[in-house]
Amino acid sequence: MTTRQPKPDSNGVSEQADTLSGPPTPRPRIEILNPKPDRLRIVRELSYYAIPVLLIFAIWWLAIEIFSIKAYLLPYPHDVLATLWTERVQLLQEGWVTLQETLLGFGLAVVVAVPIAILVTFSRIAERTIYPLLVITQVVPKVAIAPLLIVWMGFGISAKILLAFLVAFFAIVVNTATGLGSLDIKMVHLARSMGASTWQIFVRFRLPNSLPIFFAGLKVGVTLALIGAIVGEFVASGQGLGFLTVVAMGSLKTQLVFAAIIAMAVVGVGMYAAVEALERLLIPWSRTGARRGMEALS
């Protein structure tokens, strides 16, 4: 009596071996990622910015229609947009001056504020002596000292840079010092038990831990620096968007005033977006964690 041998398959493996080996292992699915950007996500992100702007313009237009407001008091939105286009060269020139004043004042504030925040964090004496002085300088209205700065430094760009520096300085110092001091003391003790020096603790633990709060201070500071520069242009200047606003208001060119205000807003939003982009580049983990936390709450 002959025994029927299992026939080998095309790969030379017998049916019996296939039976003994159990059910076939499922082949892993290979998902091909779409390199093209998600257009729906881009449209959704843009709508977050476009919808509020359109709503503001709609309320603006309805207010003029309902209350019959004169054009020299409140012009129509489309007239302001037309002025933005016709006066684009002048707005770009004055906006460039305001941008320079703001960036220089903001940069000076960062350069001075960060070392002071580090000193305040590591020295109790500095904290007790410097912090009250910083608070005193902050509570004094900058509009009150702007004329003094103009008298001392003239009508050039220096007074506007200094005013932008004074307005932005305090927010950066406070946020940086808060971030540097927010490291858990247990983490410090653990690092010291492993032989880490004060410098190593600062570089590897304290500095990365402070970056989210530090960038929050930068985003507040850059907007405050713009306000300081424009206040200086209001008081005394021959250039800048603030100067253009004063001149346009004096000649009752309300459309140009609104166009200058929109240009100020564009400059401010652009600088804020630049700081936020730098934050995403340097500490992407911070924004990812915040996004996951919001998704968990929702």
C-alpha positions in Angstrom: 0.0 0.0 0.0 1.5 3.2 -1.1 1.3 6.5 0.9 0.4 9.6 -1.0 3.1 12.2 -0.5 2.0 15.8 -0.3 2.7 17.7 -3.4 5.1 20.6 -3.2 3.7 24.0 -4.1 5.3 26.3 -6.6 7.7 27.6 -4.0 8.9 24.0 -3.1 7.1 24.0 0.3 4.8 21.1 1.0 1.1 21.4 1.9 1.9 19.5 5.1 4.4 22.1 6.2 1.8 24.8 5.5 -0.7 22.9 7.6 1.7 22.4 10.5 2.9 26.0 10.5 -0.6 27.2 11.4 -2.6 30.0 9.8 -0.7 32.3 7.5 0.8 35.4 9.0 -1.0 38.5 7.6 1.3 40.6 5.5 2.0 44.1 6.8 0.1 46.8 5.1 2.3 49.5 3.7 0.6 52.9 3.7 1.9 55.4 1.2 1.9 58.8 2.7 0.5 61.5 0.5 3.2 64.1 -0.1 0.7 66.7 -1.1 -0.5 69.1 1.7 -3.9 68.5 3.2 -5.9 71.2 1.3 -8.8 70.9 3.7 -6.6 71.6 6.7 -5.0 74.6 5.0 -8.5 76.0 4.2 -9.6 75.4 7.7 -6.6 77.2 9.2 -7.1 80.2 6.9 -10.8 80.4 7.8 -9.8 80.8 11.5 -8.2 84.1 10.5 -10.5 85.2 7.7 -13.9 84.7 9.4 -13.2 87.2 12.3 -11.8 89.8 9.8 -14.9 89.5 7.6 -17.2 89.7 10.6 -15.5 92.9 11.7 -15.8 94.4 8.2 -19.5 93.4 8.1 -20.2 95.0 11.5 -18.3 98.1 10.4 -20.3 98.4 7.2 -23.6 97.8 9.0 -22.9 100.5 11.6 -22.3 103.1 8.9 -25.5 102.1 7.1 -27.7 101.9 10.2 -26.5 105.1 12.0 -25.7 107.1 8.8 -22.2 108.0 10.0 -20.4 110.6 7.9 -17.4 109.5 5.9 -15.0 111.9 7.7 -15.8 110.2 11.0 -16.0 106.6 9.8 -15.3 105.7 6.2 -16.6 102.6 4.4 -14.3 99.5 4.6 -13.9 99.4 0.8 -12.8 103.0 0.8 -10.1 102.2 3.4 -9.0 99.2 1.3 -8.8 101.4 -1.7 -6.6 103.9 0.2 -4.4 101.0 1.3 -3.7 100.4 -2.4 -3.4 103.9 -3.6 -1.1 105.0 -0.7 0.8 101.7 -0.6 4.2 103.3 -1.4 3.9 105.8 1.4 2.6 103.1 3.8 5.4 100.8 3.0 8.0 103.5 3.5 6.6 104.6 6.9 5.9 101.0 7.9 9.6 100.2 7.3 10.7 103.0 9.6 8.3 101.7 12.4 9.5 98.2 11.8 13.1 99.2 12.3 12.4 101.1 15.5 10.4 98.2 16.9 12.9 95.5 16.0 15.9 97.4 17.4 14.1 98.2 20.6 12.9 94.7 21.0 16.3 93.2 20.3 17.9 95.6 22.8 15.2 94.5 25.4 16.1 90.8 24.8 19.8 91.4 25.1 19.5 93.3 28.4 16.6 91.4 29.9 17.9 87.9 29.6 21.1 88.4 31.6 19.2 90.4 34.3 16.6 87.5 34.5 19.5 85.0 35.0 21.0 87.2 37.7 17.7 87.6 39.5 17.2 83.8 39.3 20.5 82.8 40.9 21.0 85.7 43.3 18.6 86.5 46.2 20.3 89.9 46.7 19.7 90.8 43.1 16.1 89.7 43.3 15.5 91.9 46.3 17.2 94.9 44.9 16.6 94.8 41.1 13.0 93.6 41.1 11.5 96.6 43.0 13.4 98.9 40.7 12.0 97.1 37.6 8.5 97.4 39.0 8.9 101.1 39.6 10.1 101.7 36.1 7.2 99.7 34.8 4.4 101.5 36.6 5.6 104.9 35.3 3.5 105.6 32.2 5.7 105.6 29.1 3.7 108.4 27.6 4.7 110.6 30.4 8.4 110.1 29.9 8.2 110.1 26.1 8.6 114.0 25.9 11.6 113.8 28.1 13.3 111.2 25.9 12.6 113.5 22.9 14.2 116.4 24.7 17.2 114.4 25.7 17.8 112.4 22.5 16.2 114.6 19.8 13.7 113.8 17.1 15.7 110.9 15.5 15.2 107.2 15.7 17.1 106.8 19.0 14.3 108.0 21.2 11.8 105.7 19.6 14.1 102.7 20.0 14.6 103.5 23.7 10.9 103.9 24.2 10.2 100.5 22.5 12.9 99.0 24.7 11.4 100.4 27.9 7.9 99.1 27.1 9.1 95.6 26.1 11.8 95.1 28.7 9.7 94.3 31.8 7.6 91.6 30.2 10.7 89.8 28.9 12.5 90.0 32.3 9.5 88.7 34.3 8.7 85.8 31.9 12.3 84.7 31.6 12.9 84.8 35.3 9.7 82.9 35.9 10.7 80.3 33.4 14.1 79.8 34.8 12.8 79.5 38.3 10.0 77.1 37.4 12.3 74.0 37.4 11.1 71.4 40.0 13.5 71.4 43.0 13.4 67.6 43.0 14.9 67.6 39.5 17.7 69.8 40.8 18.4 67.5 43.7 18.4 64.5 41.4 20.8 66.1 39.0 23.2 67.1 41.9 23.1 63.6 43.3 24.3 62.4 39.9 27.2 64.8 40.0 25.9 67.6 37.7 27.4 71.0 38.2 25.4 74.2 38.4 26.2 75.0 34.7 25.1 71.6 33.6 21.9 71.9 35.4 21.3 75.3 33.8 22.0 74.1 30.3 20.4 70.7 30.3 17.5 71.2 32.7 16.7 74.8 33.7 17.1 76.4 30.2 15.0 73.9 28.2 12.3 74.0 30.9 12.1 77.8 30.7 11.8 78.1 26.9 8.0 78.0 26.6 7.6 80.8 29.2 10.5 82.7 27.7 8.8 82.6 24.2 5.5 83.7 25.8 7.4 86.8 27.1 8.9 87.4 23.7 5.5 87.4 22.0 4.2 89.8 24.6 7.3 91.9 24.4 7.4 92.3 20.6 3.8 93.6 20.5 4.6 96.0 23.4 7.7 97.2 21.5 5.6 98.2 18.6 3.3 100.2 20.9 6.3 102.0 22.3 7.7 102.9 18.9 4.3 104.2 17.8 3.9 106.3 21.0 7.3 107.9 20.3 6.2 108.7 16.8 2.9 110.2 18.1 4.8 112.5 20.4 7.5 113.8 18.1 8.7 112.3 14.8 9.0 113.0 11.1 8.6 109.4 10.0 6.8 106.2 10.8 3.2 105.0 10.8 2.5 107.0 14.0 3.6 110.2 12.4 1.5 109.4 9.3 -1.5 108.9 11.5 -1.1 112.3 13.3 -0.6 114.1 10.0 -3.6 112.4 8.4 -5.8 113.1 11.4 -4.8 116.8 11.3 -6.0 117.1 7.7 -9.1 115.0 8.3 -8.0 112.2 6.0 -9.8 109.5 8.0 -9.4 106.9 5.3 -5.6 107.3 5.5 -5.8 107.1 9.3 -7.6 103.8 9.1 -5.2 102.6 6.5 -2.2 103.4 8.7 -3.9 101.6 11.6 -4.3 98.5 9.5 -0.7 98.8 8.4 0.3 98.9 12.1 -1.8 95.8 12.7 -0.1 94.0 9.8 3.4 94.9 11.2 2.4 93.7 14.7 0.9 90.4 13.5 3.9 89.8 11.2 6.4 90.2 14.1 4.3 88.0 16.4 4.1 85.3 13.7 7.9 85.4 13.3 8.4 84.9 17.0 5.9 82.1 17.0 7.6 80.4 14.0 10.9 80.6 15.9 9.2 78.9 18.8 7.9 76.1 16.7 11.3 75.6 15.2 13.2 75.5 18.5 10.7 73.8 20.8 8.2 71.9 18.7 7.6 69.5 21.7 6.0 72.4 23.7 3.3 73.1 21.1 2.7 69.4 20.5 2.1 68.9 24.2 -0.2 71.8 24.4 -2.2 70.6 21.4 -2.5 67.1 22.9 -3.7 68.6 26.1 -6.4 70.6 24.3 -7.5 67.6 22.4 -7.8 65.6 25.6 -9.9 68.3 27.2 -12.2 68.4 24.2 
